[in-house]
Amino acid sequence: MADSSFPISGRPSLLRTAALNNSLGPQNLSHSFLLQEQTQASIMEDTAMIEDTMDDEDRGRSRTDVLFPQFFDMLQSQGGGPEVFEVLQGLAQICRGVVETLELEIDRGVGGTQGARQREATVRWLRQEINTWLLLHALFHDRVLVQSDTRADDEMQDGPTLGGSEKEVIQQLYAINATLREYQLVVDWLEACYKPDEQVNLLHCHDRMMSWENTLFQLDNLQGAAFGRGHEIVSRLDPDASVRQKRPLHALDEEDNHRLSRAIFSAIRSGQVDEGLKLCKHYGQTWRAAILEGWRLHEDPNFEQGNPKVDQKMPIEGNPRRDVWKRCAWLLADSKNYDEYSRATAGVFSGHLASLKSLLHNDWHDLLWAYLKVQIDIRVESEIRGCCVKRYQPMPDEYWNGKMTMEQIFDELNVAKDASVRDYAQGQLGIIQRHLILDTCGELLQHMVRWLDKDAGQLSPHQLRFMAHIVIFLRQIGRLEHESPAEKVIAAYVEALIQRGDAQLIAYYTASLSKNLQVQLYSRFLEKVEKKQKREMALEAALQAGLDVAQITRLTVENIRNTPVPLGELGEPRAGEVSAGDTRKIHALEWLSHLPEQRGELLWQANAMIRTYLGCSKVECVRQAFKMVPGDVVQVLINQYGSMNNLPPREECSLKEYLCYKVYLAGIDSFLEWNSLYHNKPQKPQQEHIASGQDNFTERMANERREQAHRNKVTRWETRLKEQAKQTMESLFNVLLFPEKGWLVDPFIPKEPENAVQLKWEFRTMQMEKLRSLCLPEIALFLHDVMYKSGDFAGCVRLADEISSESRQLYKVYTKHKLAELMAKIADASLELLNSKLDPWGYPITA
């Protein structure tokens, strides 16, 4: 592998771009500027052809919001096992698509300066997220699949075979040493993610290059014609001349040399060592290319046992005197006579950390790459010298003393001198990537929980999405020690999705939580859904996700029902009207009407709501709540339990309570209709002034016709009033004389339900007793009013018998004041009977 310090065949690595960045290709300076101008012009022409749309007010947020459903689709598409790692690559690809869209909008200038700034910040975040998904894939693919497959082989091997070639020894080392393999995977990841901030392509060149041509020209022309007159430069052109003579090259060559060194190091930092070699050869510095070849591991296949081509000499790979080269490279990296890029290039292959840190001091990823390159180099060198039968040139003690663990490396990064490195190391992305590399998932979850507790309001939905999917992945591969912090992270993401209102996504992620959290979170979502169509979609999504819809809808209705209703700007609504808050509560019962098996729960919740409204004298709310119960509720319950005798205690009591309210509303409605009819007796027409003569006869006839029409109306009114009074008295008596122990009295049940405490059974019983004492005296007064105004005075007196009867004991619902009021009205009826020559009970008086 060209991008690795030590090429190991079959070693897992990240995918890289196949070609080197165009910025490293040879160009002439003026020709470069011309090409750039032409490219920019062509881009402007192309984008001008694209239909321009108005920028959203959210500064491109709608572009990134597609990540929510796309991540959901990607998770749903996975099967299981190794496919979970394909999902990571899919998530990274989704983010790349959003980045490309945002970059196109930035190039087009969509949203102006503010919009571009916001999009650039989003792009930076998404690039780091892409990098993290790639890191997860690289590390855990090796930890879960590769390490588990090779664990048995590792236990049977003590280490690399003694006496093998350098390449064989390191191949075996990578195969059995998971720690070293992870170091290399992180290096591969850092190299794949490397994006140089500045262009390094402004190299003065043409098709055939000669190194240091300006110095050569000046040495050949002693006059120093165009440049460099009076400046002392090297007198020789060998590679070491400048250091040996302590003189510079020509100023232009010095600048080109610096740029070339920078480009070579950038290629090495990107993991493209071969591209760096091409640059050296192209610019005529073949000795530098030869120097860069010196790190390669030595192997002579002609000495291998079992070589099939015994009669043919095979080419030798690597550098047989690599130890000498490496010591010289160390000395070069340690020297102050070379530029920082040349020193760092030598330091990469010789394990010289100081030269790398001096150049890569202001970026967390660059410093981590430098540390790991050195650690890999030390461990590989130690293994080679311990297993290969050969005498090696000793390395300085400083080289061997540079060995560190991964934990020590991150500790160094946390206290780095550069503030930007410390900020990243202590930021969310740095902490996440650090713990993924260290494989300390438990500590990572603890950090996430602390972020939720401390900065819950400051975390964006996309940060929560990122964290939640990391947790989901770690759970799928079995890397979670405790479920509680994981559920807290996913629950926070679900709450963010609730604000967006996508039922399918909310149901899917809620299903990954424990049952109690499922019920609480999805119920919280349902409380915000008002439209009927969206409610149906929300319940369908919950059923598809396997959520407990019965418990969720029950909790939803209870939460809405128990929510206090604030007074509006105009205070309490007028009589006969329903406030917006009450309407919301009543319509919440709709959640329980979708599934036939929830008819019992619907009855229970509707009755509880009706009790509250009836206690507050909100009769119109009682009517609306009663209408929310489907008319087939009795038949559905019978079909569900087989017969009325098989009904559970709660359903049996709820059904009777529901029928009580049905009778009560029928009686109230009938009384209101009678009362309205009673007070709307047809008015007698006014008598018009009768003149004399012919007009006198005409007007008299017209008056007689009007009087006759009025008498007919009165007759019809009296007939209707009498019929309505009879119907009203019957309806009101149905309330007072309700069968089975009376109105709002539960039927006999052997014992209370098992969950009586949860159902607040005693509180319900107390409510029903209060309603009896509130409503039954009122019904009795209504009944007395109808009978009294209908002339049924004897019926008014018989009402006292019903109240005092011991069978229903209605007198117990009366207070002394209310009972006295009723007795006074009955006494008035008895007085009317006496005035009619009857006794006080309505019977004829006998001598």
Protein Blocks (a to p, Z undefined) as FASTA:
>chain_A
ZZbmbdcehiacddddfbdcfklpccdfklmmmmmmmmmmmmmmmmmmpccddddfklom
lmmmmmmmmmmmmmmmpgbhjllmmmmmmmmmmmmmmmmmmmmmmmnopoijmlmmmmmm
mmmmmmmmmmmmmmmmmmmmmmmmmmmmmmmmmmmpgbdcehiafklmmmmmmmmmmklm
mmmmmmmmmmmmpccfbdckbccddfbdcehklmmmmmmmmnommgophiacdfbfcfkl
mmmnopacdfklmmmmmmmmmmmmmmmmnopaklmmmmmmmnopamlmmmmmmmpccddf
klpghiablmbccddehjfklmmmmmmmmmmmmpckbcfklmmmmmmmnopaklmmmmmm
mbfklmmmmmmmmmmmmmmmmmmmmmpgcddddddfklmmmpccfklmmmmmmmgfblkl
mmmmmmmklmmmmmmmnopaklmmmmmmmmmmmmmmmpcfklmmmmmmmmmmmmmnopaf
bfklmmmmmmmmmmmmmmnopaklmmmmmmmpcfklmmmmmmmmmmmpmbfklmmmmmmm
mmmnopafklmmmmmmmmmmmpccdddfklpadehiacfklmmmmmmmmmmmmpmklmmm
mmmmmmmmmmmmmmnopaklmmmmmmmpcfklmmmmmmmnopaklpcfklmmmmmmmmmm
mmmmmmmmmmmmmmmmmmmcccddddddddehjllmmmmmmmmmmmmmmmmmmmmmmmmm
mmmmmmmmmmmmmmmmggehiahiacddfbacfklmmnommlmmmmmmmmmmmmmmmmmm
mmmmmmmmnopamlmmmmmmmmmpmklommlmpcfklmmmmmmmmmmmmmmmmmnopafk
opacdZZ
